[in-house]
Amino acid sequence: MITIKEYVAPESLEEAYEILMSGKTNLILGGFGFIKMGSRAVNKAIDLCNLSLDYITETEDEILIGAETSLRALEINDIIRNYCGGVISQGVSNIVGVQFRNMAKVGASVFSRYGFSDLLPSLLVLDAKVRLYKGGLMNLDDFLERDFEKDILVEVILPKKKGMAVYDCIRKSTGDFPIINGAIFKGENGQYRIAIGSRPQRAKLAIKAAKALENGDDIEAVVEIIPEELHFGTNIRGSKEYREDMSKALLSRMYGKVGV
Ligand SMILES: Cc1cc2nc3c(=O)[nH]c(=O)nc-3n(C[C@H](O)[C@H](O)[C@H](O)COP(=O)(O)OP(=O)(O)OC[C@H]3O[C@@H](n4cnc5c(N)ncnc54)[C@H](O)[C@@H]3O)c2cc1C
């Protein structure tokens, strides 16, 4: 059971960060979907609802997504749906159900770096950046390599890339956690980016496999690089060997869809 001693809704990020750091059990609230599954005693639960972080906007070069944006907004927003084949919308549409996606937040989903995330593979192939209140701006792939450190994820930033991207996954049934998932991006200049997630560790870029595609190697040969380049493991959803095999099928399927 979760117990929360005090609910606070600060008026600035500075204040939110100060409260977060002022006690070991203080935490930031997203949509509360994941927190409530656990069992802990929270002193101060910090709601970012007064900080105007629920937005999806664009500039000439970038798309900006605020931390308080819901996963459902990512799924149906026109800017996101029209960006690189709607790959982000495709990915998040697999998460639980519409009611859940209306509540779960982007900031929580990215900051938590879940291995099973249906959002991270797409963000990785699109060269996303994250802005943290204390940690500042950094590439998502660097952020994913870091240890957990208390901070506030403020926004996700997508460069306006020219190209097409595809997300795909293997799961036992709709709404279940993925057994393995991934995304591929093909740029207009022939550049590829491939990310595989739910390994079951968090999503990671397959840089050698992407380079091989850029060099014109055959897809049958390129899929063999994935289990050599990335580490796979076993959990209740699938074994290491199953994931290694399925990573090849997944890449082959995504490659076929992204346009050869
Ligand atoms: C039953 C269930 C099934 C799920 N299945 C899937 C799935 O198949 N695929 C998938 O991709 N995801 C899945 N998820 C995860 C889901 O998509 C969300 O990522 C998750 O619920 C967190 O979002 P939230 O808004 O509920 O966060 P919360 O539960 O409110 O917070 C989660 C964590 O993030 C921290 N946090 C919140 N906001 C911020 C912020 N701005 N900065 C820093 N830290 C922050 C909180 O302190 C907490 O530690 C599932 C979740 C549940 C509960």
The ligand as an SDF file (V2000), in Angstrom:
LIG
                    3D

 53 58  0  0  0  0  0  0  0  0999 V2000
   -0.1920   -2.1120  -15.0610 C   0  0  0  0  0  0  0  0  0  0  0  0
    0.7590   -1.3100  -15.9150 C   0  0  0  0  0  0  0  0  0  0  0  0
    1.0890   -1.7850  -17.1660 C   0  0  0  0  0  0  0  0  0  0  0  0
    1.9900   -1.0470  -17.9590 C   0  0  0  0  0  0  0  0  0  0  0  0
    2.3110   -1.5150  -19.2110 N   0  0  0  0  0  0  0  0  0  0  0  0
    3.1600   -0.8210  -19.9850 C   0  0  0  0  0  0  0  0  0  0  0  0
    3.5070   -1.2610  -21.2910 C   0  0  0  0  0  0  0  0  0  0  0  0
    3.0860   -2.3000  -21.7650 O   0  0  0  0  0  0  0  0  0  0  0  0
    4.3490   -0.5030  -22.0270 N   0  0  0  0  0  0  0  0  0  0  0  0
    4.8770    0.6860  -21.5430 C   0  0  0  0  0  0  0  0  0  0  0  0
    5.6350    1.3450  -22.2410 O   0  0  0  0  0  0  0  0  0  0  0  0
    4.5680    1.1240  -20.3220 N   0  0  0  0  0  0  0  0  0  0  0  0
    3.7320    0.4020  -19.5340 C   0  0  0  0  0  0  0  0  0  0  0  0
    3.4440    0.8550  -18.2790 N   0  0  0  0  0  0  0  0  0  0  0  0
    4.1200    2.0900  -17.7860 C   0  0  0  0  0  0  0  0  0  0  0  0
    3.2930    3.3190  -18.1170 C   0  0  0  0  0  0  0  0  0  0  0  0
    3.2610    3.5330  -19.5090 O   0  0  0  0  0  0  0  0  0  0  0  0
    3.8830    4.5820  -17.4730 C   0  0  0  0  0  0  0  0  0  0  0  0
    5.1590    4.7680  -17.9940 O   0  0  0  0  0  0  0  0  0  0  0  0
    3.9630    4.4730  -15.9730 C   0  0  0  0  0  0  0  0  0  0  0  0
    2.6710    4.1860  -15.4510 O   0  0  0  0  0  0  0  0  0  0  0  0
    4.5000    5.7810  -15.3610 C   0  0  0  0  0  0  0  0  0  0  0  0
    3.6750    6.8230  -15.6940 O   0  0  0  0  0  0  0  0  0  0  0  0
    2.7610    7.5430  -14.6020 P   0  0  0  0  0  0  0  0  0  0  0  0
    2.3430    8.8480  -15.1940 O   0  0  0  0  0  0  0  0  0  0  0  0
    1.7110    6.6010  -14.1480 O   0  0  0  0  0  0  0  0  0  0  0  0
    3.8510    7.7980  -13.4630 O   0  0  0  0  0  0  0  0  0  0  0  0
    3.8520    7.6900  -11.8630 P   0  0  0  0  0  0  0  0  0  0  0  0
    3.4070    6.3390  -11.4320 O   0  0  0  0  0  0  0  0  0  0  0  0
    3.1470    8.8650  -11.2910 O   0  0  0  0  0  0  0  0  0  0  0  0
    5.4130    7.8710  -11.6160 O   0  0  0  0  0  0  0  0  0  0  0  0
    6.3580    6.8800  -11.9760 C   0  0  0  0  0  0  0  0  0  0  0  0
    7.7460    7.3260  -11.4860 C   0  0  0  0  0  0  0  0  0  0  0  0
    8.1970    8.4680  -12.2160 O   0  0  0  0  0  0  0  0  0  0  0  0
    8.5580    9.5300  -11.3140 C   0  0  0  0  0  0  0  0  0  0  0  0
    8.2120   10.7760  -12.0020 N   0  0  0  0  0  0  0  0  0  0  0  0
    6.9910   11.1590  -12.4290 C   0  0  0  0  0  0  0  0  0  0  0  0
    7.0890   12.3090  -13.1360 N   0  0  0  0  0  0  0  0  0  0  0  0
    8.3940   12.6580  -13.1340 C   0  0  0  0  0  0  0  0  0  0  0  0
    9.1220   13.7480  -13.7030 C   0  0  0  0  0  0  0  0  0  0  0  0
    8.5380   14.6890  -14.4510 N   0  0  0  0  0  0  0  0  0  0  0  0
   10.4500   13.7930  -13.4730 N   0  0  0  0  0  0  0  0  0  0  0  0
   11.0710   12.8530  -12.7340 C   0  0  0  0  0  0  0  0  0  0  0  0
   10.4250   11.7930  -12.1860 N   0  0  0  0  0  0  0  0  0  0  0  0
    9.1090   11.6900  -12.3960 C   0  0  0  0  0  0  0  0  0  0  0  0
    7.7540    9.2480  -10.0630 C   0  0  0  0  0  0  0  0  0  0  0  0
    8.3440    9.8480   -8.9240 O   0  0  0  0  0  0  0  0  0  0  0  0
    7.7890    7.7360  -10.0190 C   0  0  0  0  0  0  0  0  0  0  0  0
    9.0170    7.2930   -9.4730 O   0  0  0  0  0  0  0  0  0  0  0  0
    2.5520    0.1620  -17.4730 C   0  0  0  0  0  0  0  0  0  0  0  0
    2.2070    0.6270  -16.1990 C   0  0  0  0  0  0  0  0  0  0  0  0
    1.3110   -0.0850  -15.4220 C   0  0  0  0  0  0  0  0  0  0  0  0
    0.9450    0.4480  -14.0650 C   0  0  0  0  0  0  0  0  0  0  0  0
  1  2  1  0
  2  3  1  0
  2 52  2  0
  3  4  2  0
  4  5  1  0
  4 50  1  0
  5  6  2  0
  6  7  1  0
  6 13  1  0
  7  8  2  0
  7  9  1  0
  9 10  1  0
 10 11  2  0
 10 12  1  0
 12 13  2  0
 13 14  1  0
 14 15  1  0
 14 50  1  0
 15 16  1  0
 16 17  1  0
 16 18  1  0
 18 19  1  0
 18 20  1  0
 20 21  1  0
 20 22  1  0
 22 23  1  0
 23 24  1  0
 24 25  2  0
 24 26  1  0
 24 27  1  0
 27 28  1  0
 28 29  2  0
 28 30  1  0
 28 31  1  0
 31 32  1  0
 32 33  1  0
 33 34  1  0
 33 48  1  0
 34 35  1  0
 35 36  1  0
 35 46  1  0
 36 37  1  0
 36 45  1  0
 37 38  2  0
 38 39  1  0
 39 40  1  0
 39 45  2  0
 40 41  1  0
 40 42  2  0
 42 43  1  0
 43 44  2  0
 44 45  1  0
 46 47  1  0
 46 48  1  0
 48 49  1  0
 50 51  2  0
 51 52  1  0
 52 53  1  0
M  END
$$$$
